[in-house]
Amino acid sequence: MMVRGLWVCKVRLWKRGGHPGLLPILCLLVFFCLLAVLFVDYIEIWITSLGMSRTGPAHGVVLPQSMPPTRPEEYLLMPSPLVCQRAKPYLMTLVTSAPDNQKARQAIRDTWGGEVQVRGHRVMTLFMVGQTSDPGLAKQLVEEARERGDLVQGRFMDSYANLTLKTLSMLAWARRFCPQARFLAKVDDDVMFNPSALLRYLTSNWGGSENELPELYIGRVHMRVAPDRNPASKHFMSEDLFGGSVFPDYCSGTAYVLSRPAVLKVSLAATALHLLKPLPPEDVFVGLCAHAAGITPTHCPYFSGGPSVPYGRCCYQAMVSVHHTKPEEMLRYWAEVHSTTPCSWFGVQTSLGICKVRSFFGDLLGFQ
């Protein structure tokens, strides 16, 4: 059908006295729109690269050469300190979860979090939680940790305001107890993650496991975001903490990936930076630490940020992360995506383009 339409355009191109009419122009527009849909991921990378900040790393931040060791007693719950030495994961995924989100954690265990061998690499998934003031819920967490062996609980109250503390605790745990992991992925518990798509992307761009790793900070990059100066806002950041007009570019906190060298450098920078109250949003804070460490974020079009991505079987085969996914949706989508034949390159690219266009206009028109 597409070939036939282009042939009609060609036949009528020089109709009416040798001058092009309206139809050829419309045909060209349709042709270029189809091309844009097929290569929407490459176009997104190009557009994002044009908009990203050209400023260099922050000056005046002295990174410490060493940091206090993280001890097991700093965590109320955690697997064996030797869990990573035994499993030797290539990819460690730490899912930030609220104590009462048991249903979300179980959906992840039953889908992508249950994968332990992906594309020939060992993958491990653990959940990062904070403390709860509910004695009954605290007891349930102890039982869940004993039964599942995949909970890490830090010594801080679990709240939205303490998400930055949760991330700091996550980085400290990964640095101390899982230094073998080549990559660390931080994922929210309402995100459908795709380890296979991530490893395909990492391998195609940064080679095999024998290559020396660069300092990578990968996700959906937010650019030129201005600080929220409203003290009543949950995203408030005072001028004492950050005096600039816009933040350095940073990856959406819904899901991002750090290479092993980047985990160490971001952790060092976090130790050097002073935490003021109220705490900055966790993804902004990680971006500030990466900026202080001289690490530039890498935009990947297969990560979703705020806007949700409409479901498409072939589209979801390519996406690394999809935000705003309910537990029941995660179970259904994962089963559909992995119970059928993998889509062709054309099918993936077409579906991905349609998903991206629908997501963009849905967000633009407020349908999300």
Number of C-alpha atoms within 10 A of each C-alpha: 6 9 8 9 12 15 12 13 17 14 10 15 18 13 13 9 7 9 9 13 14 10 15 19 13 12 17 13 12 15 14 12 13 15 13 16 19 21 15 21 17 13 14 16 14 12 10 19 14 10 12 19 14 11 10 12 16 15 10 7 14 12 18 13 6 8 12 7 10 15 12 15 10 13 16 16 23 23 18 13 14 11 16 19 14 9 15 19 24 21 26 24 25 27 26 24 22 20 21 15 13 16 13 21 22 15 21 25 16 15 21 18 23 14 17 16 15 15 12 9 14 16 23 22 21 20 26 26 30 24 19 18 9 11 9 9 14 15 12 15 21 17 12 14 18 14 10 13 17 20 24 22 24 23 16 17 16 20 16 13 17 18 22 20 23 25 21 20 24 22 20 22 24 23 19 15 19 22 20 18 23 18 24 26 21 21 24 22 28 22 24 29 28 22 23 20 19 21 19 15 16 14 13 10 9 13 13 11 11 6 8 10 16 12 21 20 27 22 27 24 25 22 16 15 13 12 19 16 12 11 11 8 9 14 17 17 23 17 12 8 15 13 11 10 12 13 20 27 25 30 26 21 23 24 29 28 23 20 19 22 17 22 24 20 20 28 24 22 23 23 17 16 16 9 14 11 12 15 19 25 20 21 20 23 22 24 26 25 25 29 24 26 24 18 21 24 25 21 23 22 23 23 25 24 23 14 19 21 28 18 14 16 20 22 23 27 20 23 23 25 27 25 21 20 19 15 23 11 14 23 18 11 19 20 12 13 17 13 9 9 8 13 16 10 12 11 15 21 20 21 23 30 21 19 20 24 16 16 19 17 13 16 15 11 9 9 12 15
